[in-house]
Amino acid sequence: MSDLKARFENAVAHSKKLAERPDNATLLKIYGLYKQATAGDNTEKKPGFSDMVGRAKWDAWNGFKGASSDDAMQQYIDLIDSLS
C-alpha cells in the first residue's frame, strides 16, 4: 500500500472522530473528495429535483470531475487535517 493511500485511510478514519461536526458545505466537500478518490469521475445520473440531498451530493462529487485519484486523496487529507 502506498504512503498516500495509508494516509488517506487514516484521514477517513479520523474524519469520523472529529471534535465538531463540520458545516454542510464542508461535509459535501469531504463527500465529493472521498468519492473522487475512491470511485473516480461521477458517471451516475443526476437525481431529480425531489431528492435535494442526493442532488447536493451529486453536485459535490461532480465538482471534482477530472481530478486524479491521488490528487483527490491529497486534498481530502489536507481538508481533514485542517479540521483537526
mmCIF file of the N, C-alpha and C atoms, coordinates in Angstrom:
data_MODEL
# 
_entry.id   MODEL 
# 
loop_
_atom_site.group_PDB 
_atom_site.id 
_atom_site.type_symbol 
_atom_site.label_atom_id 
_atom_site.label_alt_id 
_atom_site.label_comp_id 
_atom_site.label_asym_id 
_atom_site.label_entity_id 
_atom_site.label_seq_id 
_atom_site.pdbx_PDB_ins_code 
_atom_site.Cartn_x 
_atom_site.Cartn_y 
_atom_site.Cartn_z 
_atom_site.occupancy 
_atom_site.B_iso_or_equiv 
_atom_site.pdbx_formal_charge 
_atom_site.auth_seq_id 
_atom_site.auth_comp_id 
_atom_site.auth_asym_id 
_atom_site.auth_atom_id 
_atom_site.pdbx_PDB_model_num 
ATOM 1   N N  . MET A 1 1  ? 0.862   -1.197 0.000   1.00 0.00 ? 1  MET A N  1 
ATOM 2   C CA . MET A 1 1  ? 0.000   0.000  0.000   1.00 0.00 ? 1  MET A CA 1 
ATOM 3   C C  . MET A 1 1  ? 0.893   1.241  0.000   1.00 0.00 ? 1  MET A C  1 
ATOM 4   N N  . SER A 1 2  ? 0.536   2.169  -0.837  1.00 0.00 ? 2  SER A N  1 
ATOM 5   C CA . SER A 1 2  ? 1.335   3.389  -0.924  1.00 0.00 ? 2  SER A CA 1 
ATOM 6   C C  . SER A 1 2  ? 1.161   4.241  0.334   1.00 0.00 ? 2  SER A C  1 
ATOM 7   N N  . ASP A 1 3  ? 2.129   5.121  0.544   1.00 0.00 ? 3  ASP A N  1 
ATOM 8   C CA . ASP A 1 3  ? 2.082   6.031  1.689   1.00 0.00 ? 3  ASP A CA 1 
ATOM 9   C C  . ASP A 1 3  ? 0.843   6.936  1.600   1.00 0.00 ? 3  ASP A C  1 
ATOM 10  N N  . LEU A 1 4  ? 0.541   7.413  0.394   1.00 0.00 ? 4  LEU A N  1 
ATOM 11  C CA . LEU A 1 4  ? -0.624  8.282  0.204   1.00 0.00 ? 4  LEU A CA 1 
ATOM 12  C C  . LEU A 1 4  ? -1.909  7.546  0.563   1.00 0.00 ? 4  LEU A C  1 
ATOM 13  N N  . LYS A 1 5  ? -2.031  6.311  0.109   1.00 0.00 ? 5  LYS A N  1 
ATOM 14  C CA . LYS A 1 5  ? -3.237  5.508  0.392   1.00 0.00 ? 5  LYS A CA 1 
ATOM 15  C C  . LYS A 1 5  ? -3.372  5.281  1.902   1.00 0.00 ? 5  LYS A C  1 
ATOM 16  N N  . ALA A 1 6  ? -2.282  4.996  2.575   1.00 0.00 ? 6  ALA A N  1 
ATOM 17  C CA . ALA A 1 6  ? -2.305  4.784  4.024   1.00 0.00 ? 6  ALA A CA 1 
ATOM 18  C C  . ALA A 1 6  ? -2.718  6.065  4.745   1.00 0.00 ? 6  ALA A C  1 
ATOM 19  N N  . ARG A 1 7  ? -2.154  7.206  4.309   1.00 0.00 ? 7  ARG A N  1 
ATOM 20  C CA . ARG A 1 7  ? -2.525  8.483  4.926   1.00 0.00 ? 7  ARG A CA 1 
ATOM 21  C C  . ARG A 1 7  ? -3.987  8.814  4.654   1.00 0.00 ? 7  ARG A C  1 
ATOM 22  N N  . PHE A 1 8  ? -4.470  8.474  3.455   1.00 0.00 ? 8  PHE A N  1 
ATOM 23  C CA . PHE A 1 8  ? -5.875  8.689  3.110   1.00 0.00 ? 8  PHE A CA 1 
ATOM 24  C C  . PHE A 1 8  ? -6.783  7.866  4.021   1.00 0.00 ? 8  PHE A C  1 
ATOM 25  N N  . GLU A 1 9  ? -6.459  6.607  4.195   1.00 0.00 ? 9  GLU A N  1 
ATOM 26  C CA . GLU A 1 9  ? -7.279  5.744  5.056   1.00 0.00 ? 9  GLU A CA 1 
ATOM 27  C C  . GLU A 1 9  ? -7.256  6.228  6.503   1.00 0.00 ? 9  GLU A C  1 
ATOM 28  N N  . ASN A 1 10 ? -6.121  6.737  6.970   1.00 0.00 ? 10 ASN A N  1 
ATOM 29  C CA . ASN A 1 10 ? -6.056  7.320  8.314   1.00 0.00 ? 10 ASN A CA 1 
ATOM 30  C C  . ASN A 1 10 ? -6.948  8.557  8.406   1.00 0.00 ? 10 ASN A C  1 
ATOM 31  N N  . ALA A 1 11 ? -6.945  9.386  7.356   1.00 0.00 ? 11 ALA A N  1 
ATOM 32  C CA . ALA A 1 11 ? -7.783  10.591 7.337   1.00 0.00 ? 11 ALA A CA 1 
ATOM 33  C C  . ALA A 1 11 ? -9.266  10.218 7.332   1.00 0.00 ? 11 ALA A C  1 
ATOM 34  N N  . VAL A 1 12 ? -9.621  9.170  6.581   1.00 0.00 ? 12 VAL A N  1 
ATOM 35  C CA . VAL A 1 12 ? -11.016 8.707  6.558   1.00 0.00 ? 12 VAL A CA 1 
ATOM 36  C C  . VAL A 1 12 ? -11.434 8.273  7.961   1.00 0.00 ? 12 VAL A C  1 
ATOM 37  N N  . ALA A 1 13 ? -10.588 7.502  8.624   1.00 0.00 ? 13 ALA A N  1 
ATOM 38  C CA . ALA A 1 13 ? -10.901 7.061  9.991   1.00 0.00 ? 13 ALA A CA 1 
ATOM 39  C C  . ALA A 1 13 ? -11.011 8.262  10.922  1.00 0.00 ? 13 ALA A C  1 
ATOM 40  N N  . HIS A 1 14 ? -10.100 9.221  10.759  1.00 0.00 ? 14 HIS A N  1 
ATOM 41  C CA . HIS A 1 14 ? -10.100 10.409 11.621  1.00 0.00 ? 14 HIS A CA 1 
ATOM 42  C C  . HIS A 1 14 ? -11.324 11.291 11.366  1.00 0.00 ? 14 HIS A C  1 
ATOM 43  N N  . SER A 1 15 ? -11.801 11.312 10.126  1.00 0.00 ? 15 SER A N  1 
ATOM 44  C CA . SER A 1 15 ? -12.954 12.161 9.783   1.00 0.00 ? 15 SER A CA 1 
ATOM 45  C C  . SER A 1 15 ? -14.207 11.763 10.562  1.00 0.00 ? 15 SER A C  1 
ATOM 46  N N  . LYS A 1 16 ? -14.255 10.516 10.984  1.00 0.00 ? 16 LYS A N  1 
ATOM 47  C CA . LYS A 1 16 ? -15.423 10.028 11.729  1.00 0.00 ? 16 LYS A CA 1 
ATOM 48  C C  . LYS A 1 16 ? -15.334 10.376 13.213  1.00 0.00 ? 16 LYS A C  1 
ATOM 49  N N  . LYS A 1 17 ? -14.179 10.920 13.629  1.00 0.00 ? 17 LYS A N  1 
ATOM 50  C CA . LYS A 1 17 ? -13.954 11.220 15.049  1.00 0.00 ? 17 LYS A CA 1 
ATOM 51  C C  . LYS A 1 17 ? -13.639 12.686 15.292  1.00 0.00 ? 17 LYS A C  1 
ATOM 52  N N  . LEU A 1 18 ? -14.050 13.562 14.367  1.00 0.00 ? 18 LEU A N  1 
ATOM 53  C CA . LEU A 1 18 ? -13.768 14.990 14.546  1.00 0.00 ? 18 LEU A CA 1 
ATOM 54  C C  . LEU A 1 18 ? -14.480 15.516 15.782  1.00 0.00 ? 18 LEU A C  1 
ATOM 55  N N  . ALA A 1 19 ? -13.847 16.450 16.472  1.00 0.00 ? 19 ALA A N  1 
ATOM 56  C CA . ALA A 1 19 ? -14.414 17.014 17.700  1.00 0.00 ? 19 ALA A CA 1 
ATOM 57  C C  . ALA A 1 19 ? -15.740 17.722 17.420  1.00 0.00 ? 19 ALA A C  1 
ATOM 58  N N  . GLU A 1 20 ? -15.792 18.455 16.312  1.00 0.00 ? 20 GLU A N  1 
ATOM 59  C CA . GLU A 1 20 ? -17.016 19.174 15.934  1.00 0.00 ? 20 GLU A CA 1 
ATOM 60  C C  . GLU A 1 20 ? -17.480 18.698 14.575  1.00 0.00 ? 20 GLU A C  1 
ATOM 61  N N  . ARG A 1 21 ? -18.797 18.649 14.397  1.00 0.00 ? 21 ARG A N  1 
ATOM 62  C CA . ARG A 1 21 ? -19.357 18.287 13.096  1.00 0.00 ? 21 ARG A CA 1 
ATOM 63  C C  . ARG A 1 21 ? -19.172 19.480 12.154  1.00 0.00 ? 21 ARG A C  1 
ATOM 64  N N  . PRO A 1 22 ? -18.535 19.241 11.002  1.00 0.00 ? 22 PRO A N  1 
ATOM 65  C CA . PRO A 1 22 ? -18.338 20.346 10.048  1.00 0.00 ? 22 PRO A CA 1 
ATOM 66  C C  . PRO A 1 22 ? -19.674 20.852 9.491   1.00 0.00 ? 22 PRO A C  1 
ATOM 67  N N  . ASP A 1 23 ? -19.665 22.065 8.945   1.00 0.00 ? 23 ASP A N  1 
ATOM 68  C CA . ASP A 1 23 ? -20.881 22.596 8.334   1.00 0.00 ? 23 ASP A CA 1 
ATOM 69  C C  . ASP A 1 23 ? -21.214 21.796 7.070   1.00 0.00 ? 23 ASP A C  1 
ATOM 70  N N  . ASN A 1 24 ? -22.415 21.976 6.553   1.00 0.00 ? 24 ASN A N  1 
ATOM 71  C CA . ASN A 1 24 ? -22.876 21.182 5.413   1.00 0.00 ? 24 ASN A CA 1 
ATOM 72  C C  . ASN A 1 24 ? -22.007 21.355 4.177   1.00 0.00 ? 24 ASN A C  1 
ATOM 73  N N  . ALA A 1 25 ? -21.547 22.561 3.910   1.00 0.00 ? 25 ALA A N  1 
ATOM 74  C CA . ALA A 1 25 ? -20.694 22.790 2.741   1.00 0.00 ? 25 ALA A CA 1 
ATOM 75  C C  . ALA A 1 25 ? -19.397 21.988 2.850   1.00 0.00 ? 25 ALA A C  1 
ATOM 76  N N  . THR A 1 26 ? -18.834 21.950 4.047   1.00 0.00 ? 26 THR A N  1 
ATOM 77  C CA . THR A 1 26 ? -17.604 21.190 4.261   1.00 0.00 ? 26 THR A CA 1 
ATOM 78  C C  . THR A 1 26 ? -17.871 19.695 4.169   1.00 0.00 ? 26 THR A C  1 
ATOM 79  N N  . LEU A 1 27 ? -18.999 19.248 4.720   1.00 0.00 ? 27 LEU A N  1 
ATOM 80  C CA . LEU A 1 27 ? -19.359 17.833 4.620   1.00 0.00 ? 27 LEU A CA 1 
ATOM 81  C C  . LEU A 1 27 ? -19.510 17.416 3.161   1.00 0.00 ? 27 LEU A C  1 
ATOM 82  N N  . LEU A 1 28 ? -20.103 18.270 2.351   1.00 0.00 ? 28 LEU A N  1 
ATOM 83  C CA . LEU A 1 28 ? -20.258 17.957 0.931   1.00 0.00 ? 28 LEU A CA 1 
ATOM 84  C C  . LEU A 1 28 ? -18.900 17.896 0.233   1.00 0.00 ? 28 LEU A C  1 
ATOM 85  N N  . LYS A 1 29 ? -17.990 18.779 0.611   1.00 0.00 ? 29 LYS A N  1 
ATOM 86  C CA . LYS A 1 29 ? -16.647 18.753 0.029   1.00 0.00 ? 29 LYS A CA 1 
ATOM 87  C C  . LYS A 1 29 ? -15.929 17.465 0.422   1.00 0.00 ? 29 LYS A C  1 
ATOM 88  N N  . ILE A 1 30 ? -16.058 17.058 1.679   1.00 0.00 ? 30 ILE A N  1 
ATOM 89  C CA . ILE A 1 30 ? -15.471 15.800 2.150   1.00 0.00 ? 30 ILE A CA 1 
ATOM 90  C C  . ILE A 1 30 ? -16.028 14.635 1.334   1.00 0.00 ? 30 ILE A C  1 
ATOM 91  N N  . TYR A 1 31 ? -17.352 14.627 1.160   1.00 0.00 ? 31 TYR A N  1 
ATOM 92  C CA . TYR A 1 31 ? -18.006 13.568 0.406   1.00 0.00 ? 31 TYR A CA 1 
ATOM 93  C C  . TYR A 1 31 ? -17.501 13.546 -1.041  1.00 0.00 ? 31 TYR A C  1 
ATOM 94  N N  . GLY A 1 32 ? -17.483 14.705 -1.682  1.00 0.00 ? 32 GLY A N  1 
ATOM 95  C CA . GLY A 1 32 ? -17.055 14.772 -3.072  1.00 0.00 ? 32 GLY A CA 1 
ATOM 96  C C  . GLY A 1 32 ? -15.624 14.298 -3.271  1.00 0.00 ? 32 GLY A C  1 
ATOM 97  N N  . LEU A 1 33 ? -14.736 14.729 -2.386  1.00 0.00 ? 33 LEU A N  1 
ATOM 98  C CA . LEU A 1 33 ? -13.340 14.301 -2.481  1.00 0.00 ? 33 LEU A CA 1 
ATOM 99  C C  . LEU A 1 33 ? -13.196 12.804 -2.240  1.00 0.00 ? 33 LEU A C  1 
ATOM 100 N N  . TYR A 1 34 ? -13.946 12.287 -1.274  1.00 0.00 ? 34 TYR A N  1 
ATOM 101 C CA . TYR A 1 34 ? -13.889 10.849 -0.987  1.00 0.00 ? 34 TYR A CA 1 
ATOM 102 C C  . TYR A 1 34 ? -14.333 10.043 -2.206  1.00 0.00 ? 34 TYR A C  1 
ATOM 103 N N  . LYS A 1 35 ? -15.463 10.431 -2.789  1.00 0.00 ? 35 LYS A N  1 
ATOM 104 C CA . LYS A 1 35 ? -15.984 9.717  -3.949  1.00 0.00 ? 35 LYS A CA 1 
ATOM 105 C C  . LYS A 1 35 ? -15.019 9.814  -5.132  1.00 0.00 ? 35 LYS A C  1 
ATOM 106 N N  . GLN A 1 36 ? -14.443 10.984 -5.347  1.00 0.00 ? 36 GLN A N  1 
ATOM 107 C CA . GLN A 1 36 ? -13.497 11.148 -6.457  1.00 0.00 ? 36 GLN A CA 1 
ATOM 108 C C  . GLN A 1 36 ? -12.259 10.292 -6.228  1.00 0.00 ? 36 GLN A C  1 
ATOM 109 N N  . ALA A 1 37 ? -11.785 10.243 -4.985  1.00 0.00 ? 37 ALA A N  1 
ATOM 110 C CA . ALA A 1 37 ? -10.587 9.468  -4.662  1.00 0.00 ? 37 ALA A CA 1 
ATOM 111 C C  . ALA A 1 37 ? -10.833 7.972  -4.789  1.00 0.00 ? 37 ALA A C  1 
ATOM 112 N N  . THR A 1 38 ? -12.028 7.517  -4.435  1.00 0.00 ? 38 THR A N  1 
ATOM 113 C CA . THR A 1 38 ? -12.290 6.080  -4.406  1.00 0.00 ? 38 THR A CA 1 
ATOM 114 C C  . THR A 1 38 ? -12.996 5.543  -5.644  1.00 0.00 ? 38 THR A C  1 
ATOM 115 N N  . ALA A 1 39 ? -13.795 6.379  -6.318  1.00 0.00 ? 39 ALA A N  1 
ATOM 116 C CA . ALA A 1 39 ? -14.584 5.890  -7.453  1.00 0.00 ? 39 ALA A CA 1 
ATOM 117 C C  . ALA A 1 39 ? -14.249 6.578  -8.774  1.00 0.00 ? 39 ALA A C  1 
ATOM 118 N N  . GLY A 1 40 ? -13.503 7.664  -8.729  1.00 0.00 ? 40 GLY A N  1 
ATOM 119 C CA . GLY A 1 40 ? -13.180 8.396  -9.955  1.00 0.00 ? 40 GLY A CA 1 
ATOM 120 C C  . GLY A 1 40 ? -14.310 9.332  -10.355 1.00 0.00 ? 40 GLY A C  1 
ATOM 121 N N  . ASP A 1 41 ? -14.298 9.733  -11.626 1.00 0.00 ? 41 ASP A N  1 
ATOM 122 C CA . ASP A 1 41 ? -15.293 10.689 -12.111 1.00 0.00 ? 41 ASP A CA 1 
ATOM 123 C C  . ASP A 1 41 ? -16.719 10.173 -11.947 1.00 0.00 ? 41 ASP A C  1 
ATOM 124 N N  . ASN A 1 42 ? -17.599 11.088 -11.632 1.00 0.00 ? 42 ASN A N  1 
ATOM 125 C CA . ASN A 1 42 ? -19.018 10.788 -11.453 1.00 0.00 ? 42 ASN A CA 1 
ATOM 126 C C  . ASN A 1 42 ? -19.647 10.457 -12.806 1.00 0.00 ? 42 ASN A C  1 
ATOM 127 N N  . THR A 1 43 ? -20.186 9.250  -12.931 1.00 0.00 ? 43 THR A N  1 
ATOM 128 C CA . THR A 1 43 ? -20.871 8.847  -14.164 1.00 0.00 ? 43 THR A CA 1 
ATOM 129 C C  . THR A 1 43 ? -22.338 8.528  -13.892 1.00 0.00 ? 43 THR A C  1 
ATOM 130 N N  . GLU A 1 44 ? -22.772 8.750  -12.662 1.00 0.00 ? 44 GLU A N  1 
ATOM 131 C CA . GLU A 1 44 ? -24.151 8.450  -12.290 1.00 0.00 ? 44 GLU A CA 1 
ATOM 132 C C  . GLU A 1 44 ? -25.100 9.521  -12.811 1.00 0.00 ? 44 GLU A C  1 
ATOM 133 N N  . LYS A 1 45 ? -26.341 9.133  -12.999 1.00 0.00 ? 45 LYS A N  1 
ATOM 134 C CA . LYS A 1 45 ? -27.377 10.068 -13.437 1.00 0.00 ? 45 LYS A CA 1 
ATOM 135 C C  . LYS A 1 45 ? -27.690 11.029 -12.289 1.00 0.00 ? 45 LYS A C  1 
ATOM 136 N N  . LYS A 1 46 ? -27.867 12.314 -12.625 1.00 0.00 ? 46 LYS A N  1 
ATOM 137 C CA . LYS A 1 46 ? -28.175 13.322 -11.600 1.00 0.00 ? 46 LYS A CA 1 
ATOM 138 C C  . LYS A 1 46 ? -29.571 13.048 -11.032 1.00 0.00 ? 46 LYS A C  1 
ATOM 139 N N  . PRO A 1 47 ? -29.693 13.015 -9.689  1.00 0.00 ? 47 PRO A N  1 
ATOM 140 C CA . PRO A 1 47 ? -31.008 12.781 -9.066  1.00 0.00 ? 47 PRO A CA 1 
ATOM 141 C C  . PRO A 1 47 ? -32.008 13.887 -9.421  1.00 0.00 ? 47 PRO A C  1 
ATOM 142 N N  . GLY A 1 48 ? -33.273 13.562 -9.328  1.00 0.00 ? 48 GLY A N  1 
ATOM 143 C CA . GLY A 1 48 ? -34.339 14.517 -9.638  1.00 0.00 ? 48 GLY A CA 1 
ATOM 144 C C  . GLY A 1 48 ? -34.451 15.618 -8.595  1.00 0.00 ? 48 GLY A C  1 
ATOM 145 N N  . PHE A 1 49 ? -35.278 16.614 -8.924  1.00 0.00 ? 49 PHE A N  1 
ATOM 146 C CA . PHE A 1 49 ? -35.446 17.774 -8.039  1.00 0.00 ? 49 PHE A CA 1 
ATOM 147 C C  . PHE A 1 49 ? -35.988 17.398 -6.664  1.00 0.00 ? 49 PHE A C  1 
ATOM 148 N N  . SER A 1 50 ? -36.735 16.317 -6.565  1.00 0.00 ? 50 SER A N  1 
ATOM 149 C CA . SER A 1 50 ? -37.324 15.943 -5.276  1.00 0.00 ? 50 SER A CA 1 
ATOM 150 C C  . SER A 1 50 ? -36.283 15.373 -4.308  1.00 0.00 ? 50 SER A C  1 
ATOM 151 N N  . ASP A 1 51 ? -35.135 14.966 -4.816  1.00 0.00 ? 51 ASP A N  1 
ATOM 152 C CA . ASP A 1 51 ? -34.069 14.407 -3.972  1.00 0.00 ? 51 ASP A CA 1 
ATOM 153 C C  . ASP A 1 51 ? -32.985 15.467 -3.778  1.00 0.00 ? 51 ASP A C  1 
ATOM 154 N N  . MET A 1 52 ? -33.257 16.406 -2.886  1.00 0.00 ? 52 MET A N  1 
ATOM 155 C CA . MET A 1 52 ? -32.336 17.526 -2.691  1.00 0.00 ? 52 MET A CA 1 
ATOM 156 C C  . MET A 1 52 ? -30.989 17.099 -2.128  1.00 0.00 ? 52 MET A C  1 
ATOM 157 N N  . VAL A 1 53 ? -30.990 16.155 -1.198  1.00 0.00 ? 53 VAL A N  1 
ATOM 158 C CA . VAL A 1 53 ? -29.731 15.681 -0.616  1.00 0.00 ? 53 VAL A CA 1 
ATOM 159 C C  . VAL A 1 53 ? -28.914 14.948 -1.675  1.00 0.00 ? 53 VAL A C  1 
ATOM 160 N N  . GLY A 1 54 ? -29.569 14.081 -2.427  1.00 0.00 ? 54 GLY A N  1 
ATOM 161 C CA . GLY A 1 54 ? -28.888 13.345 -3.484  1.00 0.00 ? 54 GLY A CA 1 
ATOM 162 C C  . GLY A 1 54 ? -28.295 14.273 -4.533  1.00 0.00 ? 54 GLY A C  1 
ATOM 163 N N  . ARG A 1 55 ? -29.028 15.334 -4.874  1.00 0.00 ? 55 ARG A N  1 
ATOM 164 C CA . ARG A 1 55 ? -28.529 16.308 -5.857  1.00 0.00 ? 55 ARG A CA 1 
ATOM 165 C C  . ARG A 1 55 ? -27.310 17.051 -5.313  1.00 0.00 ? 55 ARG A C  1 
ATOM 166 N N  . ALA A 1 56 ? -27.369 17.427 -4.041  1.00 0.00 ? 56 ALA A N  1 
ATOM 167 C CA . ALA A 1 56 ? -26.240 18.145 -3.432  1.00 0.00 ? 56 ALA A CA 1 
ATOM 168 C C  . ALA A 1 56 ? -24.990 17.251 -3.428  1.00 0.00 ? 56 ALA A C  1 
ATOM 169 N N  . LYS A 1 57 ? -25.161 15.986 -3.095  1.00 0.00 ? 57 LYS A N  1 
ATOM 170 C CA . LYS A 1 57 ? -24.029 15.060 -3.088  1.00 0.00 ? 57 LYS A CA 1 
ATOM 171 C C  . LYS A 1 57 ? -23.495 14.850 -4.508  1.00 0.00 ? 57 LYS A C  1 
ATOM 172 N N  . TRP A 1 58 ? -24.418 14.708 -5.462  1.00 0.00 ? 58 TRP A N  1 
ATOM 173 C CA . TRP A 1 58 ? -24.021 14.518 -6.860  1.00 0.00 ? 58 TRP A CA 1 
ATOM 174 C C  . TRP A 1 58 ? -23.217 15.726 -7.337  1.00 0.00 ? 58 TRP A C  1 
ATOM 175 N N  . ASP A 1 59 ? -23.705 16.919 -7.039  1.00 0.00 ? 59 ASP A N  1 
ATOM 176 C CA . ASP A 1 59 ? -23.014 18.153 -7.435  1.00 0.00 ? 59 ASP A CA 1 
ATOM 177 C C  . ASP A 1 59 ? -21.634 18.251 -6.782  1.00 0.00 ? 59 ASP A C  1 
ATOM 178 N N  . ALA A 1 60 ? -21.556 17.871 -5.511  1.00 0.00 ? 60 ALA A N  1 
ATOM 179 C CA . ALA A 1 60 ? -20.273 17.934 -4.791  1.00 0.00 ? 60 ALA A CA 1 
ATOM 180 C C  . ALA A 1 60 ? -19.253 17.000 -5.437  1.00 0.00 ? 60 ALA A C  1 
ATOM 181 N N  . TRP A 1 61 ? -19.674 15.786 -5.744  1.00 0.00 ? 61 TRP A N  1 
ATOM 182 C CA . TRP A 1 61 ? -18.785 14.816 -6.376  1.00 0.00 ? 61 TRP A CA 1 
ATOM 183 C C  . TRP A 1 61 ? -18.418 15.275 -7.785  1.00 0.00 ? 61 TRP A C  1 
ATOM 184 N N  . ASN A 1 62 ? -19.397 15.713 -8.536  1.00 0.00 ? 62 ASN A N  1 
ATOM 185 C CA . ASN A 1 62 ? -19.174 16.138 -9.919  1.00 0.00 ? 62 ASN A CA 1 
ATOM 186 C C  . ASN A 1 62 ? -18.252 17.353 -9.996  1.00 0.00 ? 62 ASN A C  1 
ATOM 187 N N  . GLY A 1 63 ? -18.195 18.139 -8.920  1.00 0.00 ? 63 GLY A N  1 
ATOM 188 C CA . GLY A 1 63 ? -17.327 19.313 -8.884  1.00 0.00 ? 63 GLY A CA 1 
ATOM 189 C C  . GLY A 1 63 ? -15.848 18.970 -8.942  1.00 0.00 ? 63 GLY A C  1 
ATOM 190 N N  . PHE A 1 64 ? -15.503 17.728 -8.657  1.00 0.00 ? 64 PHE A N  1 
ATOM 191 C CA . PHE A 1 64 ? -14.104 17.293 -8.682  1.00 0.00 ? 64 PHE A CA 1 
ATOM 192 C C  . PHE A 1 64 ? -13.788 16.471 -9.932  1.00 0.00 ? 64 PHE A C  1 
ATOM 193 N N  . LYS A 1 65 ? -14.702 16.479 -10.897 1.00 0.00 ? 65 LYS A N  1 
ATOM 194 C CA . LYS A 1 65 ? -14.521 15.716 -12.132 1.00 0.00 ? 65 LYS A CA 1 
ATOM 195 C C  . LYS A 1 65 ? -13.192 16.092 -12.789 1.00 0.00 ? 65 LYS A C  1 
ATOM 196 N N  . GLY A 1 66 ? -12.456 15.078 -13.203 1.00 0.00 ? 66 GLY A N  1 
ATOM 197 C CA . GLY A 1 66 ? -11.172 15.305 -13.852 1.00 0.00 ? 66 GLY A CA 1 
ATOM 198 C C  . GLY A 1 66 ? -9.983  15.247 -12.909 1.00 0.00 ? 66 GLY A C  1 
ATOM 199 N N  . ALA A 1 67 ? -10.227 15.356 -11.607 1.00 0.00 ? 67 ALA A N  1 
ATOM 200 C CA . ALA A 1 67 ? -9.130  15.266 -10.635 1.00 0.00 ? 67 ALA A CA 1 
ATOM 201 C C  . ALA A 1 67 ? -8.679  13.806 -10.537 1.00 0.00 ? 67 ALA A C  1 
ATOM 202 N N  . SER A 1 68 ? -7.382  13.605 -10.451 1.00 0.00 ? 68 SER A N  1 
ATOM 203 C CA . SER A 1 68 ? -6.876  12.241 -10.304 1.00 0.00 ? 68 SER A CA 1 
ATOM 204 C C  . SER A 1 68 ? -7.211  11.712 -8.915  1.00 0.00 ? 68 SER A C  1 
ATOM 205 N N  . SER A 1 69 ? -7.188  10.415 -8.799  1.00 0.00 ? 69 SER A N  1 
ATOM 206 C CA . SER A 1 69 ? -7.442  9.785  -7.503  1.00 0.00 ? 69 SER A CA 1 
ATOM 207 C C  . SER A 1 69 ? -6.437  10.270 -6.459  1.00 0.00 ? 69 SER A C  1 
ATOM 208 N N  . ASP A 1 70 ? -5.165  10.326 -6.841  1.00 0.00 ? 70 ASP A N  1 
ATOM 209 C CA . ASP A 1 70 ? -4.118  10.777 -5.908  1.00 0.00 ? 70 ASP A CA 1 
ATOM 210 C C  . ASP A 1 70 ? -4.329  12.222 -5.482  1.00 0.00 ? 70 ASP A C  1 
ATOM 211 N N  . ASP A 1 71 ? -4.703  13.079 -6.436  1.00 0.00 ? 71 ASP A N  1 
ATOM 212 C CA . ASP A 1 71 ? -4.944  14.491 -6.122  1.00 0.00 ? 71 ASP A CA 1 
ATOM 213 C C  . ASP A 1 71 ? -6.132  14.616 -5.162  1.00 0.00 ? 71 ASP A C  1 
ATOM 214 N N  . ALA A 1 72 ? -7.196  13.863 -5.414  1.00 0.00 ? 72 ALA A N  1 
ATOM 215 C CA . ALA A 1 72 ? -8.366  13.911 -4.533  1.00 0.00 ? 72 ALA A CA 1 
ATOM 216 C C  . ALA A 1 72 ? -8.020  13.392 -3.138  1.00 0.00 ? 72 ALA A C  1 
ATOM 217 N N  . MET A 1 73 ? -7.214  12.347 -3.086  1.00 0.00 ? 73 MET A N  1 
ATOM 218 C CA . MET A 1 73 ? -6.792  11.820 -1.773  1.00 0.00 ? 73 MET A CA 1 
ATOM 219 C C  . MET A 1 73 ? -6.016  12.874 -1.001  1.00 0.00 ? 73 MET A C  1 
ATOM 220 N N  . GLN A 1 74 ? -5.078  13.549 -1.678  1.00 0.00 ? 74 GLN A N  1 
ATOM 221 C CA . GLN A 1 74 ? -4.267  14.566 -1.004  1.00 0.00 ? 74 GLN A CA 1 
ATOM 222 C C  . GLN A 1 74 ? -5.131  15.719 -0.525  1.00 0.00 ? 74 GLN A C  1 
ATOM 223 N N  . GLN A 1 75 ? -6.076  16.165 -1.357  1.00 0.00 ? 75 GLN A N  1 
ATOM 224 C CA . GLN A 1 75 ? -6.981  17.245 -0.947  1.00 0.00 ? 75 GLN A CA 1 
ATOM 225 C C  . GLN A 1 75 ? -7.837  16.813 0.241   1.00 0.00 ? 75 GLN A C  1 
ATOM 226 N N  . TYR A 1 76 ? -8.271  15.562 0.242   1.00 0.00 ? 76 TYR A N  1 
ATOM 227 C CA . TYR A 1 76 ? -9.069  15.026 1.359   1.00 0.00 ? 76 TYR A CA 1 
ATOM 228 C C  . TYR A 1 76 ? -8.244  15.063 2.639   1.00 0.00 ? 76 TYR A C  1 
ATOM 229 N N  . ILE A 1 77 ? -7.015  14.550 2.554   1.00 0.00 ? 77 ILE A N  1 
ATOM 230 C CA . ILE A 1 77 ? -6.123  14.534 3.723   1.00 0.00 ? 77 ILE A CA 1 
ATOM 231 C C  . ILE A 1 77 ? -5.917  15.948 4.256   1.00 0.00 ? 77 ILE A C  1 
ATOM 232 N N  . ASP A 1 78 ? -5.629  16.888 3.358   1.00 0.00 ? 78 ASP A N  1 
ATOM 233 C CA . ASP A 1 78 ? -5.392  18.272 3.763   1.00 0.00 ? 78 ASP A CA 1 
ATOM 234 C C  . ASP A 1 78 ? -6.627  18.865 4.425   1.00 0.00 ? 78 ASP A C  1 
ATOM 235 N N  . LEU A 1 79 ? -7.814  18.576 3.877   1.00 0.00 ? 79 LEU A N  1 
ATOM 236 C CA . LEU A 1 79 ? -9.054  19.112 4.441   1.00 0.00 ? 79 LEU A CA 1 
ATOM 237 C C  . LEU A 1 79 ? -9.311  18.558 5.838   1.00 0.00 ? 79 LEU A C  1 
ATOM 238 N N  . ILE A 1 80 ? -9.150  17.269 6.007   1.00 0.00 ? 80 ILE A N  1 
ATOM 239 C CA . ILE A 1 80 ? -9.373  16.652 7.333   1.00 0.00 ? 80 ILE A CA 1 
ATOM 240 C C  . ILE A 1 80 ? -8.355  17.197 8.330   1.00 0.00 ? 80 ILE A C  1 
ATOM 241 N N  . ASP A 1 81 ? -7.100  17.341 7.902   1.00 0.00 ? 81 ASP A N  1 
ATOM 242 C CA . ASP A 1 81 ? -6.064  17.899 8.780   1.00 0.00 ? 81 ASP A CA 1 
ATOM 243 C C  . ASP A 1 81 ? -6.437  19.322 9.219   1.00 0.00 ? 81 ASP A C  1 
ATOM 244 N N  . SER A 1 82 ? -7.005  20.100 8.308   1.00 0.00 ? 82 SER A N  1 
ATOM 245 C CA . SER A 1 82 ? -7.366  21.489 8.636   1.00 0.00 ? 82 SER A CA 1 
ATOM 246 C C  . SER A 1 82 ? -8.534  21.556 9.623   1.00 0.00 ? 82 SER A C  1 
ATOM 247 N N  . LEU A 1 83 ? -9.320  20.496 9.689   1.00 0.00 ? 83 LEU A N  1 
ATOM 248 C CA . LEU A 1 83 ? -10.464 20.456 10.609  1.00 0.00 ? 83 LEU A CA 1 
ATOM 249 C C  . LEU A 1 83 ? -10.088 19.928 11.985  1.00 0.00 ? 83 LEU A C  1 
ATOM 250 N N  . SER A 1 84 ? -8.895  19.388 12.120  1.00 0.00 ? 84 SER A N  1 
ATOM 251 C CA . SER A 1 84 ? -8.469  18.773 13.390  1.00 0.00 ? 84 SER A CA 1 
ATOM 252 C C  . SER A 1 84 ? -7.976  19.811 14.367  1.00 0.00 ? 84 SER A C  1 
# 
